[in-house]
Amino acid sequence: MSEFEVTVIVRVTFEFNAAVGALQDYIEAGELGDLLHFNAARLNLGLYQTDINVVWDLAPHDISIMNFLLRSLWSDDSDDVPTRA
């Protein structure tokens, strides 16, 4: 554990992306069936930078998008929400 107590906050930039909104509409309408797996593929990582780790730089956006899409499937009082044992 780090000697610093750090809170990580992910920006919700992609929640306003038209493609993410369309995907959410498909999910809410049930047009994609049961969601069993997410796969995120980055097709353009931008300029190569040696001072940052691409996973720490980009993965939070993908996780934020997935969390946003799943939010509409689970209610706060649902027993279907997975939890860590």
Secondary structure in CASP SS format (residue, H / E / C, confidence):
PFRMAT SS
TARGET T0000
AUTHOR 0000-0000-0000
METHOD secondary structure of the structure
MODEL  1
M C 1.00
S C 1.00
E C 1.00
F C 1.00
E C 1.00
V C 1.00
T C 1.00
V C 1.00
I C 1.00
V C 1.00
R C 1.00
V C 1.00
T H 1.00
F H 1.00
E H 1.00
F H 1.00
N C 1.00
A H 1.00
A H 1.00
V H 1.00
G H 1.00
A H 1.00
L H 1.00
Q H 1.00
D H 1.00
Y H 1.00
I H 1.00
E H 1.00
A H 1.00
G C 1.00
E C 1.00
L C 1.00
G C 1.00
D C 1.00
L C 1.00
L C 1.00
H C 1.00
F C 1.00
N C 1.00
A C 1.00
A C 1.00
R C 1.00
L C 1.00
N C 1.00
L C 1.00
G C 1.00
L C 1.00
Y C 1.00
Q C 1.00
T C 1.00
D C 1.00
I C 1.00
N C 1.00
V H 1.00
V H 1.00
W H 1.00
D H 1.00
L H 1.00
A H 1.00
P H 1.00
H H 1.00
D H 1.00
I H 1.00
S H 1.00
I H 1.00
M H 1.00
N H 1.00
F H 1.00
L H 1.00
L H 1.00
R H 1.00
S C 1.00
L C 1.00
W C 1.00
S C 1.00
D C 1.00
D C 1.00
S C 1.00
D C 1.00
D C 1.00
V C 1.00
P C 1.00
T C 1.00
R C 1.00
A C 1.00
END
